[in-house]
Amino acid sequence: QVQVVESGGGLVQLGGSLRLSCAASGRSSSIYVMAWYREAAGKQREFVATITGAGTTSYSDSVKGRFTISRDGAKNTVYLQMNLLKPEDTAVYYCGAASYGVPRPGFGFWGQGTQVTVSS
């Protein structure tokens, strides 16, 4: 089993920055792909970014150029640096991990989420 724990959320003003962290533990040596998703109130969970064990990254169009995903492989920890935050970035951010394939709703190991609120 793999445990995933997110941290770093909070309240920030328009244009501000936050850095989220996600640590995978347990049988985490098998983890290859880690991802961030977010879920705004009343909306479905949506993809934000993903990173493989080889460092290959992918972003949604809505965050490309503003968010950066990175990974400390030795610690099985992934980070999401969020800059130029907008009110529409307000959501609960979830971290997912998987040994194969891309974590997505219904697949992989997931944390409890961390709230990010951007005020205007």
Salt bridges, closest charged atoms under 4 A:
GLU39 OE1 - ARG45 NE 3.08
GLU46 OE2 - ARG38 NE 2.61
ASP61 OD1 - LYS64 NZ 3.37
ASP89 OD1 - ARG38 NH1 2.89
ASP89 OD2 - ARG66 NH1 2.76
